Structure formats: structure tokens, C-alpha cells
């Protein structure tokens, strides 16, 4: 399970849509969040369906707040559905397709590349004040002796042939004296959906249906063979598929059984264009497994490739079998069933498998000069990171809906859902033990492994990545009371315990710990661009051999085998009142508490003391101080911590008008508060802690905590009587506005530096002003919101060395979003069974500037500022033919 739902079929293929939120029945499990149920359309004895086309054009949209022109988007969404009979009253079909095509002019990208003069050794123009962002001239120096080059003239004999080949053969030419070049990188983002369904009514008591659904997203990488600068856009091909077979059988009055078998597959492939180059094409002496990928970054100048441009595939397969029995006996409606899910997570990601070269100007004074002389400031390379994780989910449940009296109904249920550990198909996985480290115990599987690190095959370490927990019993209880028996007043009370099934990818990086996913980082490699492993101890470790050497200062994640499962306790109380025939008002209290929330925690932090600097972080870590020889192999160890918890409380007030007098209305307001120690990140990666071993230091609002939420939706139909022509013109129009307003998102202000010198790099600053917001932080429409937070030094300053700041996590709020959408439509009859629907839709109809969150990194030059917004007003037109 990935906790990410598959794409839903497009709206025209759906028959029903239902969302259940709090105190779910025992029928539902795996995750304690909301459950969304969708039912697709099916065929019938009469042919039915539709054809549709939706159109957006940037020329009709409003200009984005910070842009100086309208967008150039041209978006077409088209498709149709059809359903009917194959055998009357027996066999039916339904199918549909939707395609989305996006086309727009690419935004302008600016880079700086070597000029013809620079390729001849003349850097006098590139080093001059007009070509420097600082506005001041620079003097270039020889990388080793640090002697200045006369008049910024670099002898071409010092140039690196690999760099020259890249600059002259694969980069475009420029006539700009500063090397400036502008270009666009085309993106598409095409989407396709296909759905097909067959229903067979075998006999009155027995029916079957099968459904196939596919959704695909495509955005290929672009390289024309001439400009390698366009390779910074990753190529993506994502496809989600599912097939469901359901067998429903009635054993008689009041007894119904449904069996479901489902297969799902999500395949995400990314990678560069097929005709790109690799390091070996430039004569670079490294092991480069990928034949068409190169990653080079020249700071403040240009880049080739990107981290997420590297080849990778991420495939998740899931097989589910479920059986549900519903049985009615007297005043009892009993449901019981079983659910089994088997999930495979097969992925391999390259990132910098072919190496990453960075040129930052620290050698000569110019990043472009560093590049041409072949002196990178850093080089890194990793093994590809593979995962072949397997996960099983088993659940049994029973639920009884008991009509105690005409006015009281009780729902009681129990779900058993044990936590079963993930495994890796090939037995990859590591476990670090502090006691074994202290005792100097080492692995029998990898003889070069440092003390304390063990693998599958070592004594006491099985293929399971943690221990199983079988005693996961989750009770559910609900009561509905209609005190007067007329249905006008209703009280509801509910409570539930729900266990959370860990995402299969939570500890996926465990299989990428050294030696499986070992990484090498070499600052200023002696062999330069062409031979970065020159003088590196042992030479290149890629590809790794059987007697792999473990890297010093290795980075690990660790999962204690006895980690207890996450569970959530939910409760709610509500009162509903029907009045004036078609109006319904309700007020609800919702609450829950999450226990054993899995988050990461750094267990090998650096200890602050005299002489502490960021350059000696690894020598100050806990394990290094305990044993400098063995501890030198460990840098960060991010370990799963089950000790966090979260609380949520909310009041929900709603008002509903059911369809009558030509309109329906639904409006609600939520006042809520969510607080937690640390936000769940979904994956065990870097530690989110700001203070080592002190979980309470990070207790604060959840990052999804929106205190106030208001929603209103209305659907109104026009009906004009009198003059027939006026009636025909103005009647049967349907107006549907939707309004949503929320408070701002909770945000954390960060120092951007490891001032505490703990190695966590999650410091928060010191707040010296009670009100941290700038004077214009309400973002009036006439102000560009350039200062949401007060400038650096006014409200926040850096925390002192060795100490945390006093700013709480998620202690400031971003802008308050306000959105108003509007649609106007009408159905025009053509024939008895053929109608044409015309639709006009305006998203953000009032063109309200919904500002993005501000930059909250104190070291950023744009700290406290907002430089982007959500979409402006977007218009959409549609025609839909119903038959």
C-alpha cells in the first residue's frame, strides 16, 4: 500500500461518488483517513452515452498577478462514453475515453556559456563588471598556485579536453559578450484515460461484472541533438491500470455475498532523451552504466541534466481478494468479511549513477573558468538505488447494525488487522544495533562492514524488516437516536479505533544503505573533470565487487525491529435538525488522537563543544566520540521513532437545502485545531527533528492545520413564465457557484544554517519581535506582497552557536486563500433521446490573487517575500452531446 490512490475515472464515467470520514465501520481499514467510494456507470438495454469537448485558451484567461503577459496555454479535453446491451436483460457493456492535450509557449530560460573569446582563453569580458551579478570586476587565479592570470587571460594549454568538447560540440553558440543565451524547454503533459466494463446477469440471484481502467500521463524529455541545455527537464511516462472482477450472489431473502478480485499497477518511468550523451562520450574516466545521461552543474552559468532526469522506474503492483457477506435477520443487519492485499514495490533510481560534477568558481574565481580548466569543486557518484519490497495485508471484520427500537439504532463492529512486516525480495536490508557497536560485534555476511551493522543472513536477522504485531483489534461503535420518531431531530455518536498500515515505501531507503546504495563524494577531485578518482584510496568503487568497501561517514536509516504500529482513536457527536420541509442543519464535534506516529529521529547527532564547526561535524558525532575508529564509518543515522502523537479537534456546522423551488444549497464551516510532535513525512529519510533526543521541542501545529474553512455551493435553475419566446430564452439555465475560504497554512521559519552544530540542519531562529509579519502582510490587491514576513534582523535573527532558537515549529501563517468558481450551463433538446449541453465555467471567477506561501529560510535573499500565486481567472467552454 502506498497511501496514494489510483487516479479516479473521469466524471462522465461515474455513476456515484461517496466520501466517508469519521468513525468508519469495521468494513473499512488499512488507513484511518477518509474512504472514497466511486461506482462507475454500466450498460443497460438502451444505448446511452455522450461526446464532449472542453476548451481552454490562455488568451481568454486573466493575467497572472506577477506576470507581464497572459499565459499561452491551449488545452483541449475531449472524449465520450457509450453503454448498451449485448444480450437483452443478460449481458451489457460500457466504455469511455478521455484525452487531454496541453500546448503552450515554453517560458524563457537564461543561461551563460563560454564565449568564443573564453574558448580562446580570453576571459577579460566575462570577468568585467557588466558580466558579474555583483556589478564588480573579478580577477581570475591559477587553481593551484592562486597566482592571478594577467588580464584574465588563461592559457588554453590549461584547458580540459572533456570540458572543451562539451562546450564546442554540445552547447549552442552565443554572440553575447557575457555568454548569455536564452531558450525554451517544451513540455506537454498529455493525459489519456480508458475505461471498459462488462456486466452479466447470469440469473436473478447471480451477477458478475468486470472492469478495466487505465490512466496515462506523458511528458517526454526534449533534446534536439544541438542544445544540451534543454536536458534539465525530466521525461516522464506514468501509467496506472486496474482490473476488477466482482461476483455477487444472493442466497435468499436477506443474504448477499460479494467476492472481489482486483489487480492494480502503477508504473512511473522517467529518464532522459534517448540521444543524449554520457560521461564516456566526453572521455571522462568513470564507470557510467547509463549510456545517455550526463549531470553537470556550473553555478550561476548553466546546467546539463538534473537529478530527477536520471533514468528510473517505479512500479507498484497490487493484488487484492475480498469477500463480503451481508445477512439480515430480524432487527439485525450483520456484515462480515475478509480482505487480503499483496503489494510489490519494484523500483530502481539512478540519480547520480553516472556521477555529478559541480563547478562553483572556488578554484579560479569563475565557475565558467573552473569548468574550462576542468577543476570541479565537487564530484559525487552512487550505486543505483533498487527496491523490491513486498507487503501483505490481512483483515477480518464483523459488523452488526441493530435496530434496538424504532428510535434507536446501534452499530457495533470489530476489525482484526495485524501488522505484517515488509520484506525485500532479494534480502536487502540492514539493521544497526548500538549494543553490538559498543561490543565491537560485526556482520558475518559482509566482512568489511563496521561494528554494529547487520544484514539479512546474520544471526537473529531475518528477511522481515521489522517484527510483526498480531494483536491489532480495532473496535467500532456508533449510535443513532431519533428522539421524536419523526426523523426531524437526530443525534449521532460514534467512536472507532483504526490501525494504520505503513506505506510500503516508508523504509525503502533501508535497502539503499551501504553497501547496496553506497555513495561517494569527493571535494575538488585531484584528477579533475576527466579523471575524478585519481588518488582516491582504492580507486573507483563502481561497480561494487563482492568484497565491497564500506564508505566512511556513511548515511543510514534504521528501523527498530520492535516498532509498534500506528493507531488512531476517533470520536464524534452530532445533532441534525430538519426544518421548513427541505432544510437540514447540523452541528458536529470531531476528535481524534494518533498514537505511535512513525517519524524519523537522528540517533547519531553531533555534540557541540569547544572548537565545533560544520567542517568537523562527523568527528563530533556520538558514535565517533565513543569509538573514533569504528564511528568514522557512520555519519547520520535516521531511525524510525514510534513515540510521536497527534491530536485533532474540530467543530463542523453545516446547512443544506435539498432540491426544491429550483435550487439546492450546501454550506459548512469548520473550526479546527491539529497539533503534533512532528509531521509524518511518508518516508523514512532525513530527520525532521530540530533538537536531538527532544521530541517535545518540535511540538506544534500540523502542517496541514487550517484553523477555519468555509465552503458554499449552490445549484439554481431558472424558470421564466409568461411570453413563450422569453421563457424559451431564459428558462432552464443552471447556475452553479462554489465558494471556498480558509485560513493560512502553518509554516516554519528556518535558520538555513546548522548554527546548533548538531548535524541535523533543522535549526529555527530566534524571534525578537512579537509580531513577525510585515506591515502589508494582508496582501491587498494593489500590493505585490513583497514583504509578508518582516525582513531579516527585524523579527528573526540567527540562533546562537550551539543553541536552538525559540521559534516554534509551524508558528507563522501563510496567506488566506479565497476561491470562487462559477459555471453556467443549459441543456438543449434535439430529439427525444438526444440533447446538447452547453457549459461555461470560470475558475477563480473574481480573479482573486491567491498568493503562494512566503520564503521562510532566513539565509535566503528572498526571505519573507512572496513571488508567486495560484492560477488567475481561467475560463473554460464545453459542449456535450448526450444520447
Buried (B, 14 or more C-beta within 10 A) or exposed (E): BBBEEBBBBBEBBBEEEEEEEBBBBBBBBBBBEEBEEEEBBBBBEEEBBBBBBBBBBBEBBBBBBBEEEBBBBBBBBBBBBBBBBEEEEEBBBBBBBBBBBBBBEBEEBEBBBBBEBBBEBBBBBBBBEEBBEEEEEBBBBBBEEEEEBEEBEBEEEBBBEBBBBBBEEBBEEBEEBBBBBEEEBEBBBBBBBBBBBBBBBEEEEEBBBBBBBBBBBBBBBBBEEEBBBBBBBBBBBBBBBBBBBBBBBBEEEBBBBBBBBBBBBBBBBBBBBEEBBBBBBBEBBBBBBBBBBBBBBBBBBBBBBBEBBBBBBBBBBBBBEBBBBBBBEEEEBBBBBBBBBBBBBBBBBBBBBBBBBBBBBBBBBBBBBBBBBBBBBBBBBBBBBBBBBBBEBBBBBBBBBBBEEEBBBBBBBBBBBBBBBBBBBEBBBBBBBBEBBBEEBBBEBBEEBBBBBBBBEBEEBBBBBBEEBEEBEBEBBBBBBBEEEEEEBBBBBBBBBBBBBBBBBBBBBBBBBBBBBBBBEBEBBEBBBBBBBBEBEEEBBBEEEEEBBBBEBBBBBBBBBEBBBBBBBBBBBBBBEBEEEBBBEBEBEBBBBBBBBBBBBBBBBBBBEEEBEEEEBBBBBBBBEEBEEBBBBBBBBBBBBBBBBBEBBBEBBBBBBEEEEEBBBBBBBBBBEBBBBBBBBEBBBBBBBBBBEEBEBBBBBBBEBBBEBBBBBBBBBEEEEEEEEEBEEEEBBBBBBBBBBBBBBBBBBBBBBBBBBBBBBBBBBBBEEEEBBBEBBEBEEEEBBBBBBBEBEBBBBBBEEBBBBEBBBBBBBBBBBBBBBBBBBBBEEEEEEEBBBBBEBBBBBEBBBBBBBBBBBBEEEEBBBBEEBBBBBBBBBBEBBBB
